[in-house]
Amino acid sequence: MNFREEVATAFRQIQSDICNGLEQADGHARFHSDEWKHVGGGGGISKVISHGHVFEKGGVNFSAVEGPLPAFMKDRLLQEATHFFATGVSIVIHPASPMVPIIHSNIRYFETNGGDAWFGGGIDLTPIYVDTDQASSFHRVLKKTCDAFHPEAYNSYKQHADDYFFIKHRNETRGIGGIFFDYLRQEDGRSIKDIFHFVQQVGQSFLPAYLPIVEMNKSKPFSEKQKQFQWIRRGRYVEFNLVYDRGTRFGLETGGRIESILMSLPEHASWIYNYTPEPGSDEEKTILQLKKGIDRI
């Protein structure tokens, strides 16, 4: 088994483990699996859950694809290349209750026919209503994972997440952040195997970071006002994914499967003209938390 096959096999196992954990947390819905082929070679497995007791819509997608290198990526390469291979797992979960946060995670590996290879990924949380204690517990799991890789990794990758998951036209972060990293290459005494191990650990941290928060919130009652605010917050999520998200752009520009690319979008969202939360409301308190640089630990 060559290295790319080893990575793809590990990523498929992470997909399976996360789907099993989410099904148990939902207690009702099961993932529907679709296998698909990529126009340039390879393909993937999209696993989608919908209309569950806890999760309204979500996907845990695996892909291992290849094809011509898109022009917008060429300026980040170390060597000249014309073709790529990429494998990864991408996760977006939209819960039914506004008390349960949206979550996104992605781990990925790229290599080119020019000899360049790197990993990227991360996890971030988008609560409808920010609970600072739960935000702290989420970040502590990620920090523990990062600390085992490098003592400065968490601070660096948290800052990258704050900068990346930022809705510029709203001047607000998408949620309470997490970690984000890209173009992790073999360099400075760090082997590609070491990076691979770290990325596996990031994938495996998804369930322990998220499921305790799901369990704390999934049975809480909520009002129609809170449901409406959930739809507004989902609308902001959609804005980020369609305007700024690199993964969405990469999938669209490399002939990816459209249903898998847009599985990140919720079934229901809302855009209310000139929405402004009431002063002092829980909605306003959440909006004020959507800033870069907040210490979440």
Secondary structure, 3 states (H helix, E strand, C coil): CCHHHHHHHHHHHHHHHHHHHHHHHHCCCCCEEEEEECCCCEEEEEEEEECCCCEEEEEEEEEEEEEECCHHHHHHCCCCCCEEEEEEEEEEEEECCCCCCEEEEEEEEEEECCCCEEEEEEEEEECCCCCHHHHHHHHHHHHHHHHCCCCCHHHHHHHHHHHHCEECCCCEECCCCEEEEEEECCECCECHHHHHHHHHHHHHCHHHHHHHHHHHHCCCCCCHHHHHHHHHHHHHHHHHHHHCCHHHHHHHHCCCCHHHHHHHCCCCCCCCCCCCCCCCCHHHHHHHHCCCCCCCC
